[in-house]
Amino acid sequence: MLFSKVSPFTKVPYLRLTNTYNLARKVERNRIDGAFVECGVWKGGCAAVMAYVARKSTRKIWLFDSFKGLPESTKEDKNKHKISGSLVASPDDCKKVLFNQLKLNKINIVIRKGWFRDVLPKSKPEIGKIALLRTDADWYESTKQCLENLYENVVSGGYVIIDDYGYFSGCKKAVDEFIKGKNIKINKIDGIGIFFQKP
């Protein structure tokens, strides 16, 4: 029922969608303090899954996207078949699935429009603690911005999901560089997506 309602609003495959759902439920069940955050929202389907799990709590849901499509790739991004400006959606698409389809409470959901390099540093203090951070950023620089700005806010025992790790070389490079020496164990979801728990 939930997945059929959100499926027109996401390109995230079923296994990765259920992983997001299960980790969000685990966070709720274990009462891990902090917000749910997604960077790279598109039309909001996966974000809606996270928000739905937290619907009975006061947990904040923070959603970040340029809503202009992908930014320019850099030299670290070798598989460039996705071009800048593709995957365009609007905040209204997100509102459609969050508030029309799932009837979620607007008061706990924040949608921020802008490039990660601009909006994440400004939003970091306001977000505070993060229990679940999900990034669907595709490129090296975008993934790096998410981790460098927000990982510090992730609480011990909180989770980080990287949607594109096994698909985009730049994304993988950004993650590998960031977690080096941090005693982090990567868990594979489906050969592309991964997640890890903050020690």
N, C-alpha and C positions, 0 to 999 in steps of 0.2 A: 504493500500500500504506500508506504513512505517513498520507497525507491521509484515506484511508477510515477509518483507525483513530481519528483525532482529530476527524473531522467531527461526531459526535454531541455533542462537548464544546465546540463553538465556534459563534458566529454570524458570525465573520469570513468574508467572501466569499473565493472561491478566489484571485482576483488578489492580494488583500492577504495572504492566507496564504502564497502562493508568494513574495511580496516579502519577508516575514519570513524565510522559509526561505533565500532567496538571499542576503540581507544577513548572516544568521548564518553561512552558509557562507563568505562573503567575509571576514568577520572571522576565522574559523578558518583559512582559507587564508593570509591575510596576517599571521597571528599577532599580531593586535591584542590587547594586554593589557587585561584587565578582565572584569567580570561581565556576564552577560545579565540584564536587569531588565525585568519587566513590571508595570505599574500598571493594574489593572482586568482581572482574570483570568477572571472568571465560572467556568466549569467546567474551565478549564485547557487547552483544545484548542490554542490558539495558543502558549501557554507550553510545551506539550509539544513543539511543532515546534522551538522554540529549544533546549530541553533535549536533544532527540534529536540535533540537529546537534553539540552539545558533549559527547555521551555518551562519547567516547574521550579527553576532556581532563579536566583538574582544574578547569576553569572553573566558578565558582559561578553558580547560577541563583536569582535573588531574585524572589519573586512576592508582590505586594501586592494585597489586596482587603478591603473591609469584610465581605464575605460576608453583608451585610444588604440588598443591593440598592443602588440609587442614593441619594445624599444629596439633601437639598432643593436645588432650583435657586435661583438668585439673579436679580436684575433684569437682569443681563447675558445671561441665557439666554432668548432670545425664542421659540424653537420648543420648547415644553415638553410635547410629547405623551407623552414618557416621564415617568412620575411617580416620585417618590421611593419607594423600597422595591421597585421592579421589578427584574428581572434578578437574583433571589436565587439563590445557589448555596452550596455549602459546601466547606470544605477537603477533605472526603472525596471530593467529585466530582473535584477536581484529582488527588488521590492515585490515584483509579481509573484515570485516563488515563495518568498518569505512571508509576505503579508496576505496575499490573495489566496494562494494555494494552501499554505500551511497555517494561516491565521495566527502567526506568532506575534509576541508582544514587541511593539516597536521600541519601547523604552529601553530595552537591554541590547539593542543592535545598533552598531555605529558603522556607517559606510563612509569610507574616506577615499576621495578621488585624487589621483596624482601619481607621479613617478615615485618609486620606492625611495630613491635618493633624497627626494624632497620631503615626503610626508612621514617616513618612518622615524627619522631623528626627532622631528617635532612632536610626534605622537607618543614616543616611547615613555616619557614621564607620566603621561595621562593614562596609558594602558596599565602601568604597574605590573603586578605579577601575572605571569602567563602559565596556564596549566597544559595547554595544547596549542602548538604552533604548527600550522600546515602551510608549506610553500609550494606553489605551482608556478614557478618563475621562469622556467625554460633555460635562460641564458646564464652565463658565468657571473656577470656583473650584478644582475638582478638577484640571483641566489645569494651572492656574497653580501649584498646590501641587507637582505632579510636576516641572515645569520649574524652579521656584525652588529646590527642595530637591536635585534630582539632576543637573541639567545641569552644574553645576560639577565633578561627579565623572566626567563623560564625557570620555574621553581625546581628544586631537587625532587626527582621522582616524576616530573612533568615529561611530556612527550613532544618530539619533533618529527613531523612527517615531511619527506621530500618526494614530491610526485614524479619528478623527471630524472632521478639519479641514474638509472640504467639506460637512458635513451639519449640524453644530450650530454656530450662530452664536457662542455663548459660547466654545466651544472654539477656533474660528478667532480670535476677539478675543484670547483669552489668549495664543495662539501668536504672533500678529502683534505684540502689545505686547512680548512677551519677546524676540523675535529682532531687533527694531528696532535698527539700528546695529551688529549683530554680524557683518556680512558673510557671511550665511548664504543659500545658494541652495536654494529649495524644489523638490523633485522630486515630481511628481504620480504616483500609483500607478494610480488608477482613477476620478478625478473626486471622490473623497471622501477616501481616505487619502493621506497625504504622508510623505516622509522627507527628512532632510537630514543632511549630514556635518558634524561639528564642525571648523571650520578649525584 
